[in-house]
């Protein structure tokens, strides 16, 4: 079989098995060249750049996203009105009751620790209306008026203990719903002070926090009726001075907006639920933040298709240049706002995944690993300091399976990133083909070393000339929507009995032409690069 025939056959098989169009097949690219020794430095990222989120609703237990296998006809039925603890504007049939996450789970701790050092963000929509039960007595049978959930001392202590055990500094936000306000509707720091005081009593700390989760979607997060940019500005005039005194070492993140700069934003603004623009929020708040934060989802999952046309995506688009470039578009939008309202402040993405509303059904497969790693690399190249993935171990977008805590493909991708990609970002130059994405950073733990990330989203092979010997780590799957992944053709899995992580060994490669198979992700570790930017 000729090479061109093989490429067409591969594309047709992938179309049948993975849902990708055979129109993606192209001729193999001309060979470009990469010299790791001469790649120039573009910037640095935080040592805890790659981080993860644990939703507040996971900690307290409550109604969170129902798995697709249990949704049945609910996906096809007209949306039902929200009720109970369901976020405003959301269909309650897409949620199910879940117990609190067991943060003492040995497998969970082992796998989280392997990603450290990191940040662990405990926040999310439900955090806006969570009451802190600051006593060791049993919690109330139902939340106090103005709240949607209850966080106990024991649950928060579990968060603090887990954070210390896995080397994940804590990031959070505070309750801002009706229950936190006085008779005039003004936000009061009573709830925030309770949780800060208890955290200090337990010898813990919150490294960074947003005032509220996603103020652009304040209505969905349980804000008082009629909440607007002016109300947000008034709140921050109380919160800012309070936090400077109560937690002077904590970074003040904000605004933590979501949805703008990509097609999803158009759907949100055209919808029936009130949507506030970041520009108005920032103008009302004034320059108050230590770090400019935002959330990014390129789309919503099929659970939230009712938000409107253009809000969802498909597996057929998952490797497209347009889909991957949404990361750049959102970053450019929020960077522009940062430059106008908070010039010079670092950028953090404090919540992201493939799609909001629990992730798409393919978020737990190898198909989403292309987005996951490409997004990390793009944002590092743009100078974003921290990226917090949603979630560590819940719903379809979790790095780990909800029930078994077994690693999903994105976990293995995250682990390779953690092992290989240092915090100095390099310019890898232009890739030899549009469907080949090349990135570079200094090799972690190796003075002068370089790590390359080559993502081939094409159904054809591509090659380039690597001018230095390297160790190769190629991630692949038999089918793109497989829930398992292979490293250098061996399936990645935990050891039997003790959950030992595999050694993740690379394959030595001589200098010269390297070929990237169709639909694969490859890291190259180049310890002998002797790059001056990586010797500092």
Secondary structure in CASP SS format (residue, H / E / C, confidence):
PFRMAT SS
TARGET T0000
AUTHOR 0000-0000-0000
METHOD secondary structure of the structure
MODEL  1
X C 1.00
X C 1.00
X H 1.00
X H 1.00
X H 1.00
X H 1.00
X H 1.00
X H 1.00
X H 1.00
X H 1.00
X H 1.00
X H 1.00
X H 1.00
X H 1.00
X H 1.00
X H 1.00
X H 1.00
X H 1.00
X C 1.00
X C 1.00
X C 1.00
X H 1.00
X H 1.00
X H 1.00
X C 1.00
X C 1.00
X C 1.00
X C 1.00
X C 1.00
X C 1.00
X C 1.00
X E 1.00
X E 1.00
X E 1.00
X C 1.00
X H 1.00
X H 1.00
X H 1.00
X C 1.00
X C 1.00
X E 1.00
X E 1.00
X E 1.00
X E 1.00
X C 1.00
X C 1.00
X C 1.00
X C 1.00
X C 1.00
X E 1.00
X E 1.00
X E 1.00
X E 1.00
X E 1.00
X E 1.00
X H 1.00
X H 1.00
X H 1.00
X H 1.00
X H 1.00
X C 1.00
X E 1.00
X E 1.00
X E 1.00
X E 1.00
X C 1.00
X C 1.00
X H 1.00
X H 1.00
X H 1.00
X C 1.00
X H 1.00
X H 1.00
X H 1.00
X H 1.00
X C 1.00
X C 1.00
X C 1.00
X C 1.00
X C 1.00
X C 1.00
X C 1.00
X C 1.00
X C 1.00
X C 1.00
X C 1.00
X C 1.00
X C 1.00
X C 1.00
X C 1.00
X C 1.00
X H 1.00
X H 1.00
X H 1.00
X E 1.00
X E 1.00
X E 1.00
X E 1.00
X C 1.00
X C 1.00
X C 1.00
X C 1.00
X C 1.00
X C 1.00
X C 1.00
X H 1.00
X H 1.00
X H 1.00
X H 1.00
X H 1.00
X H 1.00
X H 1.00
X H 1.00
X C 1.00
X C 1.00
X C 1.00
X C 1.00
X E 1.00
X E 1.00
X E 1.00
X E 1.00
X E 1.00
X E 1.00
X C 1.00
X H 1.00
X H 1.00
X H 1.00
X H 1.00
X H 1.00
X E 1.00
X E 1.00
X E 1.00
X E 1.00
X C 1.00
X C 1.00
X C 1.00
X C 1.00
X C 1.00
X C 1.00
X C 1.00
X C 1.00
X C 1.00
X C 1.00
X C 1.00
X C 1.00
X C 1.00
X C 1.00
X C 1.00
X E 1.00
X E 1.00
X E 1.00
X E 1.00
X H 1.00
X H 1.00
X H 1.00
X H 1.00
X H 1.00
X H 1.00
X H 1.00
X H 1.00
X H 1.00
X H 1.00
X H 1.00
X H 1.00
X H 1.00
X C 1.00
X C 1.00
X E 1.00
X E 1.00
X E 1.00
X E 1.00
X E 1.00
X E 1.00
X C 1.00
X C 1.00
X C 1.00
X C 1.00
X H 1.00
X H 1.00
X H 1.00
X E 1.00
X C 1.00
X C 1.00
X C 1.00
X C 1.00
X C 1.00
X E 1.00
X C 1.00
X C 1.00
X H 1.00
X H 1.00
X H 1.00
X H 1.00
X H 1.00
X H 1.00
X H 1.00
X H 1.00
X H 1.00
X H 1.00
X H 1.00
X H 1.00
X C 1.00
X C 1.00
X C 1.00
X C 1.00
X C 1.00
X C 1.00
X E 1.00
X E 1.00
X E 1.00
X C 1.00
X C 1.00
X C 1.00
X C 1.00
X H 1.00
X H 1.00
X H 1.00
X C 1.00
X C 1.00
X C 1.00
X C 1.00
X C 1.00
X C 1.00
X C 1.00
X C 1.00
X C 1.00
X C 1.00
X C 1.00
X H 1.00
X H 1.00
X H 1.00
X H 1.00
X H 1.00
X H 1.00
X H 1.00
X H 1.00
X H 1.00
X H 1.00
X H 1.00
X H 1.00
X H 1.00
X H 1.00
X H 1.00
X H 1.00
X H 1.00
X H 1.00
X C 1.00
X C 1.00
X C 1.00
X C 1.00
X E 1.00
X E 1.00
X E 1.00
X E 1.00
X E 1.00
X E 1.00
X E 1.00
X C 1.00
X C 1.00
X C 1.00
X C 1.00
X C 1.00
X H 1.00
X H 1.00
X H 1.00
X H 1.00
X H 1.00
X H 1.00
X H 1.00
X H 1.00
X C 1.00
X C 1.00
X C 1.00
X C 1.00
X C 1.00
X C 1.00
X C 1.00
X H 1.00
X H 1.00
X H 1.00
X H 1.00
X H 1.00
X H 1.00
X H 1.00
X H 1.00
X C 1.00
X C 1.00
X C 1.00
X C 1.00
X C 1.00
X E 1.00
X E 1.00
X E 1.00
X E 1.00
X E 1.00
X E 1.00
X E 1.00
X C 1.00
X C 1.00
X E 1.00
X C 1.00
X H 1.00
X H 1.00
X H 1.00
X H 1.00
X H 1.00
X H 1.00
X C 1.00
X C 1.00
X C 1.00
X C 1.00
X C 1.00
X C 1.00
X C 1.00
X H 1.00
X H 1.00
X H 1.00
X C 1.00
X C 1.00
X C 1.00
X H 1.00
X H 1.00
X H 1.00
X H 1.00
X H 1.00
X H 1.00
X H 1.00
X H 1.00
X H 1.00
X H 1.00
X H 1.00
X H 1.00
X H 1.00
X H 1.00
X H 1.00
X H 1.00
X H 1.00
X H 1.00
X H 1.00
X H 1.00
X H 1.00
X C 1.00
X C 1.00
X C 1.00
X C 1.00
X E 1.00
X E 1.00
X E 1.00
X E 1.00
X E 1.00
X E 1.00
X E 1.00
X E 1.00
X C 1.00
X C 1.00
X E 1.00
X C 1.00
X C 1.00
X C 1.00
X C 1.00
X C 1.00
X C 1.00
X C 1.00
X C 1.00
X C 1.00
X C 1.00
X H 1.00
X H 1.00
X H 1.00
X H 1.00
X H 1.00
X H 1.00
X H 1.00
X H 1.00
X H 1.00
X H 1.00
X H 1.00
X H 1.00
X H 1.00
X H 1.00
X H 1.00
X H 1.00
X C 1.00
X C 1.00
X C 1.00
X E 1.00
X E 1.00
X E 1.00
X E 1.00
X E 1.00
X C 1.00
X C 1.00
X C 1.00
X C 1.00
X C 1.00
X C 1.00
X C 1.00
X C 1.00
X C 1.00
X E 1.00
X C 1.00
X C 1.00
X C 1.00
X C 1.00
X C 1.00
X C 1.00
X E 1.00
X C 1.00
X H 1.00
X H 1.00
X H 1.00
X H 1.00
X H 1.00
X H 1.00
X H 1.00
X H 1.00
X H 1.00
X H 1.00
X H 1.00
X H 1.00
X E 1.00
X E 1.00
X E 1.00
X E 1.00
X E 1.00
X E 1.00
X C 1.00
X C 1.00
X C 1.00
X C 1.00
X C 1.00
X C 1.00
X C 1.00
X C 1.00
X C 1.00
X E 1.00
X E 1.00
X E 1.00
X E 1.00
X E 1.00
X E 1.00
X E 1.00
X E 1.00
X C 1.00
X C 1.00
X C 1.00
X C 1.00
X C 1.00
X C 1.00
X E 1.00
X E 1.00
X E 1.00
X E 1.00
X E 1.00
X E 1.00
X E 1.00
X C 1.00
X C 1.00
X C 1.00
X C 1.00
X C 1.00
X E 1.00
X E 1.00
X E 1.00
X E 1.00
X E 1.00
X C 1.00
X C 1.00
X C 1.00
X E 1.00
X E 1.00
X E 1.00
X E 1.00
X E 1.00
X E 1.00
X E 1.00
X C 1.00
X C 1.00
X C 1.00
X C 1.00
X C 1.00
X C 1.00
X C 1.00
X C 1.00
X C 1.00
X E 1.00
X E 1.00
X C 1.00
X C 1.00
X E 1.00
X E 1.00
X C 1.00
X C 1.00
X C 1.00
X C 1.00
X C 1.00
X C 1.00
X C 1.00
X C 1.00
X C 1.00
X C 1.00
X C 1.00
X C 1.00
X C 1.00
X C 1.00
X C 1.00
X E 1.00
X E 1.00
X E 1.00
X C 1.00
X C 1.00
X E 1.00
X E 1.00
X E 1.00
X E 1.00
X E 1.00
X C 1.00
X C 1.00
X C 1.00
X E 1.00
X E 1.00
X E 1.00
X E 1.00
X E 1.00
X E 1.00
X E 1.00
X C 1.00
X C 1.00
X C 1.00
X C 1.00
X C 1.00
X H 1.00
X H 1.00
X H 1.00
X C 1.00
X C 1.00
END
